[in-house]
């Protein structure tokens, strides 16, 4: 059975399809940049420098010395300044403010880059009818992400000067979902209409799905690692504090709290799932050989295993160097590239089943 997109029913002409693909690709690139910049904001401890949220009027930073001083005085009233940054200079405050301000402005740019072309392309009937509800939902998810970001920041403006790692993880997960949904839609549009191919073996399909699920799980665990600053707890490898299991692995009660609140346990799980992803990617590559799979699918699998192994290596290097900003941001970017490659593979596998 084919969908409207696959059969061409309700689909735009070729030039309109290319226009929609170009638009969505631009938005996906901006979302990718947003996720990486969010990681930089976290690593530079900049996220709490802006203590209010002005979703409509917050396009401009303070433009005078007096305005900067007023913003700095507002920051001084909150726990991060009082407990961590007491005595910092105005120029130091401006340095962290810049990252958070850029993060918020980029979010607004993404909103406009999606909404304005969406309305125009709808009016011009360039968007497939079957795809319009999906794109409208994507816009709503983007709007919700802005609210989730402020909900996260608010958790750090109380007694404890750090955002809730649960809210940070939700923020990252929603951003990743938006990125993935954009890519999936682009892949739908890129798929040649009327294409017919023999389905891949069940082992290949199951391994591809398992790889994507593991990557999604790892992104969530990565949010916990970032929110708990777990990457700074053990910085040796392959052991943790000279042991396979960290000394504080299950020291919290009840035991399940360790997997939610214990930085050592969370880092251990992050490592183990990383190894599982590497094993799944290598196995996918091996079981896909010799079956005469479509060239596009074989290329996607090759890219997936390459990016996974590069990401594992980058994660180890980042850990051993105690998570410098540049390496931490690169690791976050690598995670999104790995997600994109696995999505491409699974999309191609599902497309084969739909023919």
Secondary structure in CASP SS format (residue, H / E / C, confidence):
PFRMAT SS
TARGET T0000
AUTHOR 0000-0000-0000
METHOD secondary structure of the structure
MODEL  1
X C 1.00
X C 1.00
X C 1.00
X H 1.00
X H 1.00
X H 1.00
X H 1.00
X C 1.00
X C 1.00
X C 1.00
X C 1.00
X C 1.00
X C 1.00
X H 1.00
X H 1.00
X H 1.00
X H 1.00
X H 1.00
X H 1.00
X H 1.00
X H 1.00
X H 1.00
X H 1.00
X H 1.00
X H 1.00
X H 1.00
X H 1.00
X H 1.00
X H 1.00
X H 1.00
X H 1.00
X H 1.00
X H 1.00
X H 1.00
X H 1.00
X H 1.00
X H 1.00
X H 1.00
X H 1.00
X H 1.00
X H 1.00
X H 1.00
X H 1.00
X C 1.00
X C 1.00
X C 1.00
X C 1.00
X C 1.00
X C 1.00
X C 1.00
X C 1.00
X C 1.00
X C 1.00
X C 1.00
X C 1.00
X C 1.00
X C 1.00
X C 1.00
X C 1.00
X C 1.00
X C 1.00
X C 1.00
X C 1.00
X C 1.00
X H 1.00
X H 1.00
X H 1.00
X H 1.00
X H 1.00
X H 1.00
X H 1.00
X H 1.00
X H 1.00
X H 1.00
X H 1.00
X H 1.00
X C 1.00
X C 1.00
X H 1.00
X H 1.00
X H 1.00
X H 1.00
X H 1.00
X C 1.00
X C 1.00
X C 1.00
X C 1.00
X C 1.00
X C 1.00
X H 1.00
X H 1.00
X H 1.00
X H 1.00
X H 1.00
X H 1.00
X H 1.00
X H 1.00
X H 1.00
X H 1.00
X H 1.00
X H 1.00
X H 1.00
X H 1.00
X H 1.00
X H 1.00
X H 1.00
X H 1.00
X H 1.00
X H 1.00
X H 1.00
X H 1.00
X H 1.00
X H 1.00
X H 1.00
X H 1.00
X H 1.00
X H 1.00
X H 1.00
X H 1.00
X H 1.00
X H 1.00
X H 1.00
X H 1.00
X C 1.00
X C 1.00
X C 1.00
X C 1.00
X C 1.00
X H 1.00
X H 1.00
X H 1.00
X H 1.00
X H 1.00
X H 1.00
X H 1.00
X H 1.00
X H 1.00
X H 1.00
X H 1.00
X H 1.00
X H 1.00
X H 1.00
X H 1.00
X H 1.00
X H 1.00
X H 1.00
X H 1.00
X H 1.00
X H 1.00
X H 1.00
X H 1.00
X H 1.00
X H 1.00
X H 1.00
X C 1.00
X C 1.00
X C 1.00
X C 1.00
X C 1.00
X C 1.00
X C 1.00
X C 1.00
X C 1.00
X C 1.00
X H 1.00
X H 1.00
X H 1.00
X H 1.00
X H 1.00
X H 1.00
X H 1.00
X H 1.00
X H 1.00
X H 1.00
X H 1.00
X H 1.00
X H 1.00
X H 1.00
X H 1.00
X H 1.00
X H 1.00
X H 1.00
X H 1.00
X H 1.00
X H 1.00
X H 1.00
X H 1.00
X H 1.00
X H 1.00
X H 1.00
X C 1.00
X C 1.00
X C 1.00
X C 1.00
X C 1.00
X C 1.00
X C 1.00
X C 1.00
X C 1.00
X C 1.00
X C 1.00
X H 1.00
X H 1.00
X H 1.00
X H 1.00
X H 1.00
X H 1.00
X H 1.00
X H 1.00
X H 1.00
X H 1.00
X H 1.00
X H 1.00
X H 1.00
X H 1.00
X H 1.00
X H 1.00
X H 1.00
X H 1.00
X H 1.00
X H 1.00
X H 1.00
X H 1.00
X H 1.00
X H 1.00
X H 1.00
X H 1.00
X C 1.00
X C 1.00
X H 1.00
X H 1.00
X H 1.00
X C 1.00
X C 1.00
X C 1.00
X C 1.00
X C 1.00
X C 1.00
X C 1.00
X E 1.00
X C 1.00
X C 1.00
X E 1.00
X C 1.00
X C 1.00
X C 1.00
X C 1.00
X C 1.00
X C 1.00
X C 1.00
X C 1.00
X C 1.00
X C 1.00
X C 1.00
X H 1.00
X H 1.00
X H 1.00
X H 1.00
X H 1.00
X H 1.00
X H 1.00
X C 1.00
X H 1.00
X H 1.00
X H 1.00
X H 1.00
X H 1.00
X H 1.00
X H 1.00
X H 1.00
X H 1.00
X H 1.00
X H 1.00
X H 1.00
X H 1.00
X H 1.00
X H 1.00
X H 1.00
X H 1.00
X H 1.00
X H 1.00
X H 1.00
X H 1.00
X H 1.00
X H 1.00
X H 1.00
X H 1.00
X C 1.00
X C 1.00
X C 1.00
X C 1.00
X C 1.00
X C 1.00
X C 1.00
X H 1.00
X H 1.00
X H 1.00
X H 1.00
X H 1.00
X H 1.00
X H 1.00
X H 1.00
X H 1.00
X H 1.00
X H 1.00
X H 1.00
X H 1.00
X H 1.00
X H 1.00
X H 1.00
X H 1.00
X H 1.00
X H 1.00
X H 1.00
X H 1.00
X H 1.00
X H 1.00
X H 1.00
X H 1.00
X H 1.00
X C 1.00
X C 1.00
X C 1.00
X C 1.00
X H 1.00
X H 1.00
X H 1.00
X H 1.00
X H 1.00
X H 1.00
X H 1.00
X H 1.00
X H 1.00
X H 1.00
X H 1.00
X H 1.00
X H 1.00
X H 1.00
X H 1.00
X H 1.00
X H 1.00
X H 1.00
X H 1.00
X H 1.00
X H 1.00
X H 1.00
X H 1.00
X H 1.00
X H 1.00
X H 1.00
X H 1.00
X H 1.00
X H 1.00
X H 1.00
X C 1.00
END
